[in-house]
Amino acid sequence: MKLKTVVAQNLRRLRHIKGMSQEELAELADVYRTYVGHLEREIHSPTVDMLEKLAEILDVAPTDFFTNPPPPIPPPPPRKRRRSQSR
């Protein structure tokens, strides 16, 4: 797997773990939301300085972007809808 792919997947995974949107992360990193999207889709490559900033915001070590990502976190099960009791 290409290193650019590993970084992109880890960025998205770590952002999701923190429950942040691309917009929230971009605002805290002082970049455009589209730039975060481009990083996650491998259109752009982040600089070392940007990786350090993103790591600080996400409260992870910068090296966490370079580890092979574990399996994705499964989404929570859908909520059961309550049926209205009409009589």
GIJO-V942966 format. One record per backbone hydrogen bond with DSSP energy under -0.5 kcal/mol. CO is the residue of the C=O (numbers start at 0). NH is the residue of the N-H. Records with the same first field share a line. If there is no record, write none. Layout:
BEGIN
CO->NH ; NH
END
This chain:
BEGIN
1->5
2->6
3->7
4->8
5->9
6->10
7->11
8->12
9->13
10->14
11->15
12->16
13->17
14->19
15->18
20->24
21->25
22->26
23->27
24->28
25->29 ; 30
26->29
31->34 ; 35
32->36
33->37
34->38
35->39
36->40
37->42 ; 43
38->41
46->50
47->51
48->52
49->53
50->54
51->55
52->56
53->57
54->58 ; 59
55->58
60->63
61->64
62->65
63->66
83->85
END
